[in-house]
Amino acid sequence: MRKKRKNNMRVAMWYNNRDVRLEEVPTPPIGPGELLVRIEASGICGSDVMEWYRLDRAPLVLGHEIGGQIVAVGEGVTQYKEGDRVTAAHHVPCNTCHYCLSGHHTICDTLRRTNFDPGGFAEYVRLPAINVDRGVFRLPDEVTYEMATFIEPLACVLRSQKQARLQPGQSILVLGSGMAGLLHVLLARATGAGRIIATDVIPYRLKAAERFGADHTISAQEYSPARLCELNQGRLADQVIVCTSATSAFEQALASVARGGTVLFFAPTGPDVSIPISINELFFRNDITLTTSYAGSPADHEVALELIRAGSVQVAQMITHRLGLAETGRGFQLVSQGRDSIKVIIEPQN
């Protein structure tokens, strides 16, 4: 039986990580070219708990890792219909600017302006016409709504590993084994990485990294480049991936990359952090590449969806908590503390 759509809907309104309120707002109307999607599952991303990044814009309805069902189709939309199971990219590029045409879709101005209305921690979201045009993806039968919440973060990880030119057989050091770090471990293992070593301050996450493909784990408090060499046949790492905002991890990364290697800064620091770099030591003498990556393009979402559908990246095993919309505040606490959780999913219909 089709669920009746209400004039008003419940949302989890974010004021800060310790203040997330269940509120009621009008269900967004849709216009030409748009879709209304009933959210069945929405993942809490590590970026959702970065207060410094969005506190000045609060209150907000966050959530961009979604799986849901189309319940209304705007005039002119022919490629989707009511009842389709979908996920969507919240940021989409213009595909015509200098950056898009040179392959840098994720630094497109349009991509950084586009978004859901209001956000994934709601019973429904409106997808603007530009998102419908290039950022909606049907879910195959093999992909559940919960699995769909991994498509966007995996797309980001996929794009970043391409940016770092990660190659099969390379040794990899992942600094920080939260959700993003574990996805890096999973994807690197699936694509033929050599030895994978992961660090974290939390033992729960270190055990998770071992389950998901790391050959060795090291407590971040006990980490040293010498210990890395002991575990990596006497060498530093070909690829170092920083997945924590801790300043110490950025410093460890620069000391842990092998000659000719790459450091991928996947996580940002706080807004006022700067780290000194030895130009001669890193670049002139040792040919080190420093790179970063932001978001994922629609093409990256397509590949991420296929990797999940084919079972090449086993994401369902990463889910640790499923919470109703009224428990979103608890979910934010779980993710921000990170002690006994990996993937926390909000189910707005519960």
N, C-alpha and C positions, 0 to 999 in steps of 0.2 A: 504494500500500500504506500502511495506517495505521501510524504509528510507535508502537511499544510504549512505554507510560509506565512510568517507573522509580520505585522506592520512594524513591530519593534523587535529588537534582538538583544541578547545578552553579549557583553564584551568583558574582557579582563583589562581594565584601564590601569596602565602603569604610571605611577607617580615617582617611584624609585624602587630599588630592588627589595625594600622592606615594606613597601606600600603598593600593593596591587589589589584593586577593588573590582568586585563584580558590579557592573553598572548596566543600565538599559539605555539603548540609543535607537533611533529609527533605522530600520533595515534600509540600506542604500538603494535608491531606484537606479535602474540602468537606462542608458540611452542607446542610440544607434551604434552598432559595432561592438557593444559591450556584453559581458556575461555576468550573471550572478551565480556564485558557487557556494554551496553549503559545505562548510568545513567539517570534515570527519576526523582529521588528525593534523596537528600543527606542532612542530618540534621547537624546543627552546634552544636557540643558538648561543654560543659563547659571546657573540657580539651583542646579543640582547641584554646581557648583564653588565656591559661596559657603561657604567653610569656617566662617566665624563663625556662620552660620545654624544649623549642625547638628553642629559638632564635639563638643559636650558630649553628644550622643546616639550617637556612634560606638561600635562598628561598626554599619553599616547596609547594607542592600541598597537602593540608590536606583533611579531610573528610573520616570518616569510618562508618557512619550510612547510609547505602545505600539501595535503591530499584531500580531495573532495569531489562532489558531484554537482554538475551543472543543473540549476533549477529554473533558470530563466535565460532566454536568448534575445539579444537586442536586434532591432531591425537591421537587415543587411548581413547578418552573420549566417553563413551557409555551411561552413566547415565543421561546426559543432552543433549539437542538439541537446535538449533536455535529457537528463539521465546519463550523459557521458561521464565516465570517471576520469578525472584529470589531476594534474599538478600544473604549476605555473611558475614562471620567473617573475619576481617582483620588480626587478630592474631589467629593462630591455634597451638595446641601442637603436640609433637612428638608421644605421647601415649605409649612410651616405656621406658622413663627414670625413675629414682627413684621417682621423684616428681609426674609424671603422674600416675605411678603405685600405689602411696600412696594417690591418689585422689586430689593432688594439681596441677592440670593442668595449672593453670594460673601463676605459678612461673617456669614453664618449660622454659629452655633456647631457645628452638625452637620457642615457642609462642612469646617470646619477640623479635625475629629476623624477623618473618614473617610479611608481609604487602601487601597492594594493590600497583599496579603500574599504575598511579602515586598516586592517591587518589580520593576521592569521589567528589571533587569540580572540575570535569572535564566531558567532554562529554562521555568519555569511560574510563574504567579501565580494565587492564589485571589482571586476577586472576591466580597466580602461581599454579602449579600442586598440591602442598601440600594443598593449600586452597581449590582447587576443590575436592580433595580427601576427606576432612573431615570438610569443612566449608562453603558449599553452600547449601542453603535451598530454595526449591520451594515455591512460594507464593500461598496459596489457593485463590480461587476467592473472598472470603470475605475480603481479606487483600489487600488494595490498596498499591501503591508504597509509598505514604506518610506514611501510617501506618507501612510499613516495616522499616522506619527509626527509629522506636522506639524499634525494636527487640534487637539490640545490647545494648543500654543503659538499657533496662529492664532486659536483661540477666545479666548484671553487678549487678543490684539491687537485682535480685533474688538470685544470688550466695552469695552476702554479707549478706542478711537476713538469708540464711541457715547457713552461717558461724557464725552469731551471735546467732543462735538457737532461733530465734524469734518464740514464741508460741502463738496460739489463746488465746485471753483474756488478754494478757499482755498490760500494759500501755506503750505508746511510746511517746518519745519526739524527734521531728525532728528539729535540729538546722540548719536553712538555707532552704528556700523554693523556691530555683531556680528549674531548670529542674529536677535535680537528687532528691532533697528533695521531690518534688511533686510526682515523680514516687514511692518513698518510701512510701509516704502517700497512694497513689492509691493501691499499692501492699499489704501493711499492712491491709488496709480496706478490700480488696478482700479476704484475707486469714484469716480473723476473729480476727483481733486485737481488744483489748479493747479500752480504751480511747486514742485518738491520739491528741497530742498538738504540734503545729508547731510555729516556730519563724522566723522572718526575719526583715531586716531594711527597706524594701520597702513595703508600704501598698498594692500596686497592687498584690504582691506575697502573702501577708497574705490573701487577699480576694480569690485568686486562691486556696490556701491551704484549705480554708473552702469549696469551691465548690467541690474539689476533695476528701473530706472525713475527714478532720481534725475536731475534735469536738470543739477545742478551738485554737485560735491563740494569740500570744503575740508579741508585738514589741520587737525586740532584745535590744533596748535601755532601755526598761522598764522591761526586764526579770529578775527574781530572783528565786532561788530555793523555796523561801517562796510562790511566786506567783504560781509556779508549784503545790505546795502542795494544795493550795486553789482550784485549778481546778481538782485535782486528788485524791479526798477523803482523804486529809491529808498525802499523800505519795509522795515520789519522784518516778521517772519513772523506770519501770522494764528494759526498753531498751532506750538508748539514741543514736541517730544516727546523727553524725556530717557531714553535707553536705555543709559546707562552709570552706574556708581556713583561716577565721579570727581567730587569736590567742585567742581572747576573747571567741569564741565558744568552743574551746577545753578546756579552763579553766571552762566554765560553765558546760560542759558535766561532768567533774570529780566531780563537786559539786552537780549534779542533778540526779545521778544514785542511785537507792534504793539498800539496802543491798541484796546481791545475784544477783544483776542485771548485765547488760552488756553495755559497751560503744563500739559502732561500729564507727571507724574513717573511713568514706567513702571518705571524701575529704582529700587531702594532704595539709599541710601547705606550706609556702614558703621554699626554700631550706636551709635556715640558722636558722630556728626557733627551739627552744627546750623549753620544758615545764617541770618544776619540778613536781615530783610525790611523794606523801607520801606512801611509801611501807606499813607501818603498818596500816595506816588508810584505804587505799583502799583494800589491799589484806589480811593482817593478821586478821584484825578485822571485815571487812565487806564483804569478799569473792566476790569482784568485778572482773569481766572479762573485759579485754581490748582486742579488736581485730580489724582487718582491713581486707580489701578485695580488690583485684585488678582484673579488667577485668571479663570475663565470659568464660566458656568452651563451646565447640560446643553443649554439652548436655544442658547447660543453654539456649543457643539460641533456641534449639528445644522447650523447655518448654515455653520460652517467646513468641515464635511464636504461640503456641497453646493457651496461655492465651489471646493473642490479637485476634486470630481467633474466639475463643469462646465468646468474648465480656466480659470476666471476668475482664480485665483491659481495661477501655475505654480510649484509647490514642488520638483518633482523635480530641477530644475536647480540647486538649492541644496546638494545632497548632494555632499560632497567626500571623505568617508571612510566605508568600510564595514569593520568590524572584528569578529572573533570574540569570544566572551565572555572568552577568556584575554587578549585585548588591551585590555580595558576600561581598565586603568591608563594605557596609551598614549593612549586616547581622552580621558581626563580631562586629561592634559597638553596635548593638542592644543587642547581647548576653553579651558582656563585661560590658555594662552599666546595663542591666537587669531591666530597670525601667518599661517598658510597653510591655515586650515580655516574652513568655515562650518557645515555640518551634519555631525555625526559620528554614525553609526548603529552600534549594537551588534547583531549577529545571533547570539543565544544558541545557535542550533542548529548553528552552524559552529564 
